[in-house]
Amino acid sequence: MNPGIFIYHEFLRNFLLPLPGVTEKMCFGTPAFYVKKKIFTRIKEDGENLVLGTLERDKWMQAKPEVYHITDHYRNYDYMLVRLDKVNPEELKGLLITAWRNRATSKLISEYENNL
């Protein structure tokens, strides 16, 4: 397992758990983050990629194929893989917020926006 997984996990935990409604539990043996029981991101089993819910994966994969990609398994799902060692942390934060918003209720989104 990639030793960097612990650093990535801490980054995700510190950034995501303060968001309204976010919980963490294991999924396929790796840390995953949910909002209202809906998964929106998890560390892939290889420890080198993040599975990230997105409605714009083609845009991201075309812009930065060295960072954003999929395998055949994800072809029919609204997820993309993010190479954690190549992604810009600020860009990733924006993508994580968007993934959270895509799964969160309007009440949770309002709570988040009122606390900005």
Residue pairs with C-beta under 8 A, 6 or more apart in sequence:
1 47
2 46
2 47
2 48
4 47
4 48
4 84
4 85
5 43
5 47
8 43
8 47
8 50
8 84
9 31
9 43
11 89
12 31
12 33
12 41
12 43
12 50
12 96
13 24
13 31
15 93
15 96
16 22
16 24
16 33
16 41
16 96
16 100
17 24
17 33
19 35
19 97
19 100
19 104
19 108
19 112
20 35
20 104
20 108
20 111
20 112
21 35
21 36
21 104
21 105
21 108
22 33
22 34
22 35
22 100
23 33
23 34
23 35
24 31
24 32
24 33
24 34
25 32
25 34
26 32
27 39
27 42
28 42
28 45
29 45
30 42
30 43
30 44
30 45
30 47
31 42
31 43
32 39
32 41
32 42
32 43
33 39
33 40
33 41
33 42
34 40
34 103
35 100
35 103
35 104
35 108
36 103
36 104
36 105
36 108
38 103
39 53
39 103
40 52
40 53
40 96
40 99
40 100
40 102
40 103
41 50
41 51
41 52
41 53
41 96
41 99
42 50
42 51
43 49
43 50
43 51
44 50
44 51
44 81
48 83
48 84
48 85
49 81
49 82
49 83
49 84
50 81
50 82
50 84
50 87
50 92
51 74
51 79
51 80
51 81
52 79
52 80
52 81
52 82
52 95
52 96
52 99
53 78
53 79
53 99
53 102
53 103
54 60
54 78
54 79
54 80
54 95
54 98
54 99
54 102
55 78
55 102
57 68
57 70
57 78
57 79
57 80
60 67
60 68
60 80
60 95
61 68
61 69
61 70
61 80
66 83
66 86
67 82
67 83
67 86
67 87
68 80
68 81
68 82
68 83
69 80
69 81
69 83
70 79
70 80
70 81
71 81
74 80
74 81
82 92
82 95
101 109
104 112
